Amino acid sequence: MAKAHNRQDGPVAPLWVRRPEALHRAAYAVAALVFTVQIAAVVLRGSDWPTALSVLLAGSGVALSWKQPWAGLVVVSAASFAVTAVGHDPLSVWMMAVLVLFSVTLRGKQPLVGTGVVAAFFLGAFMTVGGFRGGAVVGAAALFSAMAGGATGAALRIHREHWWTLEERAESAIATREIEATRRVTEERLRIARDLHDVIGHQVAMLSMHLGAAEIGLPEDAEDSRQALVSARSSARTVVVETQRILALLRLGDEVRDGEALRPTPALSGLEGLIASFESVGLDVRAAIELPDGFVEPSVGVTVYRVVQEALTNAYRHGEGTATVEVRECDGRIRVTVENRVAPSSHDPGSGGGLGLVGMRERVESSNGRLTIDSHDGLFRVRAEFSLLGAVVR
C-alpha cells in the first residue's frame, strides 16, 4: 500500500528501475546479436578456422558471464588477443566485452576492477599482437570504450539505488505520518476520557449526594417523593456505570476486538440466553434462576453474569456430567452458586493459576461482593454473594 501511495504522490520510477533485469537482458541480447552477425560473416566469407575459433571464444565468454560474471568477462576480453592475432578487426569482440562489462557493473560488481580488466586486455592486444595497428585513435577507442561500459553500468546502478532510496523514504514518511496521526487521535481520545471522568463523574457524585440529603430531609408521610428520589439515585448510579463503560471504550480505541466494547452491557436478564449458549455446545445445565423484582445495581448485574459465564466455562472445559446454576434473592442479597463434577482426566480448576478465576475474584470484590471457591470429593463449587444495591457484603 505504501508503494501505491508513493507512486500517486510522486514521479513514477522508470520501467528499468522497477525491473532492473530488463537492462541486463537487453545487454546480453545485443551481445548475442553481435556474436550471431560475426558467425554469419565468418561463414559467408569462408574465413579460416583460427578466425572462427577466436569468435567462438568471445561468444563462450559472453555465455559464461551470465552465471560467472568475472570469469566470463576475462574470457571475452582475452578473445581480443586471438582476434587481433589472426588479423581480424577486433571491433565486434570489443563490443561484446563492453556489453558484458556493462552488465557486470550493473549487477553491482566493482566498476574500477572490471574496467581495468577490459582496458588491460584491449590495450595489451593493441600494443602487442596488434602492433599498434590503427595508431593512437584505435588505442584511445579501446581505452574509452572500456571506460564507457564500466561507467555506464555503474551510473545506472547508482541511479536505480537512488530511486529505491527515495521510495523507501517516501514509504517511511507515509508510515510516520500515519503513526503520528494515530498517536494524536489516541491522545485526544484519552483527553476526552479524562475530561468525562473529571466532569461527569464529579457532577453525578454531587447529584447523588444531594439526592441523598433531600431524601433524608423529607417528612415521614412523603413516601411518593422518597420513592422518586430513590429512583433518581439509582438512575445516577446507572449513569456512572454507563459512563465508565464509555470511558473504557475510549481508552481501548483500536485495541477493541470483535466489537466487544460495543455490545450491550450484560445483565441479569441475559442469564437465560447465556445458559442456552452453553447448552448449545453440549454442556448439560440445570438452572434455578429467580430474578429479583426490585432495582439491582447495574454493576452487580454485570458481575453476576460474568461469574456464571466463567464458572460454566470451567465446567465445560474441566467438568463432566451436569452443571447446576442457582441464582436467588434472599434478604436483600443475591446469591450465585455454580457446581459441577471435575473430570478425572482434568486438573483441579480451583488449584491452578488460571487467570479466569483470578479475574472473577477481582470482579466480585470490585462490586463489594464475596466469592468462595472450593473443591472436594470431585465437586467444584463457585459461590458469590452481593447486595442488590452494591453495598459491601459482610
JOCORMO-V607865 format. One record per pair of residues at least 24 apart in sequence whose ideal C-beta (glycine too) atoms are under 10 Angstrom apart, sorted by sequence separation. I is the first residue (numbers start at 0). J is the second residue. If there is no record, write none. Layout:
BEGIN
i: [I,I]
j: [J,J]
END
This chain:
BEGIN
i: [33,34,54,56,57,72,75,76,93,96,97,117,118,121,207,208,210,211,240,266,267,313,314,315,317,318,319,348,349,350,359,367,368,369,33,34,53,56,57,71,74,75,96,117,118,120,206,207,210,286,310,314,317,319,349,356,366,367,34,52,53,55,56,73,118,119,206,207,209,310,311,313,314,316,319,348,349,366,367,30,31,34,53,54,72,93,117,118,207,208,237,268,284,310,314,317,318,347,364,30,33,34,53,54,71,72,92,93,114,117,118,206,207,267,307,309,310,311,313,314,317,335,347,52,53,92,116,117,206,207,266,282,306,307,308,310,316,317,363,30,31,52,53,72,115,118,205,267,270,277,282,284,303,307,317,318,347,349,30,31,50,53,54,64,68,71,72,93,114,115,117,118,203,204,207,266,269,273,277,283,284,302,303,304,306,317,348,349,30,49,50,53,57,60,64,68,71,72,89,92,113,114,117,203,206,207,265,267,268,269,272,273,276,282,303,313,316,317,347,349,49,52,54,114,116,202,203,264,266,267,270,274,278,282,295,299,300,302,335,341,348,27,30,51,53,57,58,61,64,65,68,69,114,115,203,264,266,267,269,270,273,274,277,281,282,299,314,317,343,345,26,27,49,50,57,60,61,64,68,89,113,114,203,204,265,266,269,273,276,277,280,283,291,293,313,333,334,335,336,341,342,49,50,51,53,56,57,60,63,64,68,72,89,110,113,114,202,203,264,265,267,268,282,283,285,286,287,288,289,290,291,292,312,313,317,332,340,341,27,48,49,50,54,57,58,61,65,76,112,264,265,266,267,270,274,277,283,284,285,286,287,288,289,290,291,296,316,332,340,341,27,47,49,54,57,61,64,68,79,83,110,111,114,200,265,266,269,270,273,277,282,283,284,285,286,287,288,289,290,291,293,295,310,313,339,340,341,46,53,57,60,64,68,69,77,89,110,111,113,114,199,200,203,265,269,282,283,284,285,286,287,288,289,316,339,340,47,68,69,72,73,76,80,83,84,89,109,110,113,199,264,265,267,282,283,284,285,286,287,289,291,313,338,339,24,34,46,54,61,72,76,79,80,83,108,110,291,338,339,23,57,64,75,76,78,79,82,83,86,110,111,200,265,291,313,337,338,339,69,73,76,77,79,80,81,84,85,86,89,110,199,200,265,290,312,313,337,338,69,72,73,76,79,80,83,84,88,89,97,100,104,105,108,109,110,278,289,309,336,337,338,30,37,68,72,75,76,79,80,83,84,88,96,100,103,104,107,108,277,310,336,337,41,77,78,79,82,83,86,100,101,102,103,104,105,106,107,110,196,199,200,309,310,313,335,336,337,40,69,73,76,77,80,81,82,83,90,93,97,100,101,104,105,110,195,196,199,277,288,308,309,335,336,72,76,80,89,93,96,97,100,101,104,105,108,195,274,334,335,336,79,80,83,96,97,99,100,101,103,104,105,107,287,309,310,334,335,37,79,90,94,97,98,100,101,102,103,104,105,106,192,195,196,274,305,309,333,334,335,37,40,90,93,97,100,101,104,105,195,273,286,308,333,334,89,93,96,97,100,101,104,332,333,37,99,107,192,193,196,244,284,285,305,306,309,332,333,37,90,94,97,98,101,105,191,192,195,243,270,305,306,332,333,36,37,93,97,191,192,243,284,329,331,332,192,193,240,241,270,283,306,330,331,332,33,34,37,189,192,193,237,240,244,282,302,305,306,322,323,324,325,326,330,331,33,34,37,191,192,236,239,240,305,319,332,334,33,190,191,237,238,239,240,267,303,313,318,328,331,333,33,34,188,189,192,233,234,236,237,240,302,303,306,318,332,30,33,34,188,189,233,236,237,240,301,302,305,318,32,33,79,187,188,232,233,236,302,306,310,317,32,188,189,233,302,303,30,31,185,188,230,233,298,299,302,306,29,30,33,185,188,229,270,301,302,303,314,29,30,32,267,300,302,313,30,31,185,298,299,314,27,30,184,185,298,299,302,313,29,30,76,184,297,298,299,310,28,296,298,310,311,26,27,30,181,296,310,26,27,29,30,181,309,310,25,26,310,26,27,307,26,27,306,25,26,306,307,25,26,306,23,24,305,22,23,26,306,22,23,303,302,23,303,22,23,302,20,300,19,20,299,19,298,299,300,302,299,296,299,300,15,295,296,299,295,296,298,299,295,296,297,294,295,296,293,294,295,296,293,291,26,26,26,22,23,22,22,22,19,19,22,16,15,19,19,16,17,15,16,15,16,19,13,16,17,13,16,17,12,15,16,13,17,240,12,16,12,10,236,12,236,12,10,233,9,232,9,229,5,6,9,5,8,5,5,6,2,5,8,1,4,5,8,1,4,2,5,1,2,4,5,1,4,0,1,3,4,1,2,1,4,0,1,4,0,1]
j: [57,58,78,80,81,96,99,100,117,120,121,141,142,145,231,232,234,235,264,290,291,337,338,339,341,342,343,372,373,374,383,391,392,393,58,59,78,81,82,96,99,100,121,142,143,145,231,232,235,311,335,339,342,344,374,381,391,392,60,78,79,81,82,99,144,145,232,233,235,336,337,339,340,342,345,374,375,392,393,57,58,61,80,81,99,120,144,145,234,235,264,295,311,337,341,344,345,374,391,58,61,62,81,82,99,100,120,121,142,145,146,234,235,295,335,337,338,339,341,342,345,363,375,81,82,121,145,146,235,236,295,311,335,336,337,339,345,346,392,60,61,82,83,102,145,148,235,297,300,307,312,314,333,337,347,348,377,379,61,62,81,84,85,95,99,102,103,124,145,146,148,149,234,235,238,297,300,304,308,314,315,333,334,335,337,348,379,380,62,81,82,85,89,92,96,100,103,104,121,124,145,146,149,235,238,239,297,299,300,301,304,305,308,314,335,345,348,349,379,381,82,85,87,147,149,235,236,297,299,300,303,307,311,315,328,332,333,335,368,374,381,61,64,85,87,91,92,95,98,99,102,103,148,149,237,298,300,301,303,304,307,308,311,315,316,333,348,351,377,379,61,62,84,85,92,95,96,99,103,124,148,149,238,239,300,301,304,308,311,312,315,318,326,328,348,368,369,370,371,376,377,85,86,87,89,92,93,96,99,100,104,108,125,146,149,150,238,239,300,301,303,304,318,319,321,322,323,324,325,326,327,328,348,349,353,368,376,377,64,85,86,87,91,94,95,98,102,113,149,301,302,303,304,307,311,314,320,321,322,323,324,325,326,327,328,333,353,369,377,378,65,85,87,92,95,99,102,106,117,121,148,149,152,238,303,304,307,308,311,315,320,321,322,323,324,325,326,327,328,329,331,333,348,351,377,378,379,85,92,96,99,103,107,108,116,128,149,150,152,153,238,239,242,304,308,321,322,323,324,325,326,327,328,355,378,379,87,108,109,112,113,116,120,123,124,129,149,150,153,239,304,305,307,322,323,324,325,326,327,329,331,353,378,379,65,75,87,95,102,113,117,120,121,124,149,151,332,379,380,65,99,106,117,118,120,121,124,125,128,152,153,242,307,333,355,379,380,381,112,116,119,120,122,123,124,127,128,129,132,153,242,243,308,333,355,356,380,381,113,116,117,120,123,124,127,128,132,133,141,144,148,149,152,153,154,322,333,353,380,381,382,75,82,113,117,120,121,124,125,128,129,133,141,145,148,149,152,153,322,355,381,382,87,123,124,125,128,129,132,146,147,148,149,150,151,152,153,156,242,245,246,355,356,359,381,382,383,87,116,120,123,124,127,128,129,130,137,140,144,147,148,151,152,157,242,243,246,324,335,355,356,382,383,120,124,128,137,141,144,145,148,149,152,153,156,243,322,382,383,384,128,129,132,145,146,148,149,150,152,153,154,156,336,358,359,383,384,87,129,140,144,147,148,150,151,152,153,154,155,156,242,245,246,324,355,359,383,384,385,88,91,141,144,148,151,152,155,156,246,324,337,359,384,385,141,145,148,149,152,153,156,384,385,90,152,160,245,246,249,297,337,338,358,359,362,385,386,91,144,148,151,152,155,159,245,246,249,297,324,359,360,386,387,91,92,148,152,246,247,298,339,384,386,387,248,249,296,297,326,339,362,386,387,388,90,91,94,246,249,250,294,297,301,339,359,362,363,379,380,381,382,383,387,388,91,92,95,249,250,294,297,298,363,377,390,392,92,249,250,296,297,298,299,326,362,372,377,387,390,392,93,94,248,249,252,293,294,296,297,300,362,363,366,378,392,91,94,95,249,250,294,297,298,301,362,363,366,379,94,95,141,249,250,294,295,298,364,368,372,379,95,251,252,296,365,366,94,95,249,252,294,297,362,363,366,370,94,95,98,250,253,294,335,366,367,368,379,95,96,98,333,366,368,379,97,98,252,365,366,381,95,98,252,253,366,367,370,381,98,99,145,253,366,367,368,379,98,366,368,380,381,97,98,101,252,367,381,98,99,101,102,253,381,382,98,99,383,100,101,381,101,102,381,101,102,382,383,102,103,383,101,102,383,101,102,105,385,102,103,383,383,105,385,105,106,385,105,385,105,106,385,106,385,386,387,389,387,385,388,389,105,385,386,389,386,387,389,390,387,388,389,387,388,389,387,388,389,390,388,387,148,151,152,151,152,152,155,156,155,156,159,155,155,159,160,158,159,158,159,159,160,163,158,161,162,159,162,163,159,162,163,162,166,389,162,166,163,162,388,165,389,166,165,388,165,388,166,388,165,166,169,166,169,167,168,169,166,169,172,166,169,170,173,167,170,169,172,169,170,172,173,170,173,170,171,173,174,172,173,173,176,173,174,177,174,177]
END
